[in-house]
Amino acid sequence: MRDIAQKGRLDALAPALKRVGKDAVPGLNWAGVGLASAINLHRDDIARVAELPRAVALLERAYELDRSYYNYNSALSLAVIYASQAKSVGGDPDRARALFEEVIKQTHGRYLMAQVLYARYYATVTLDRPLFEKTLKQVLATPGSVGPEQRLANELALRRAGRYLALADELF
């Protein structure tokens, strides 16, 4: 399956993904995240951008098999992908919002990075500045220790929240 996921045809990937079970979730998740990250870093390379459906397929299968894996990482990654573009150019802000809200609810708001990414991607693509500011201010009012198992991610989220708030005029 690795060859299909890396360079095979997308129509061959779907049946291969259906054959894998829950034990494949870490590989599916991180392969999808890695591929999506490479695409993001090379947005000017159309050949890379054309690989986005493959990244989405890997993440969707990981999400289908185990939503909760690594703080709902596949859901969060899919939310960022779906919110990265407006609906008019292929994004799906409604699906993104549902996924962001799921991650925030299921992590009981203790994984602050989910809220920061919700503000940065969903609120900006939908031009909802009040949601953007409210969400980031809530994050900044939360101590990084709120989720001890996510302390590093939360501290990074706090830094990003401050940086994004400072860029609000540029983002909107």
Order of alpha helices (4+ residues) and beta strands (2+ residues): alpha-alpha-alpha-alpha-alpha-alpha-alpha-alpha-alpha-alpha-alpha
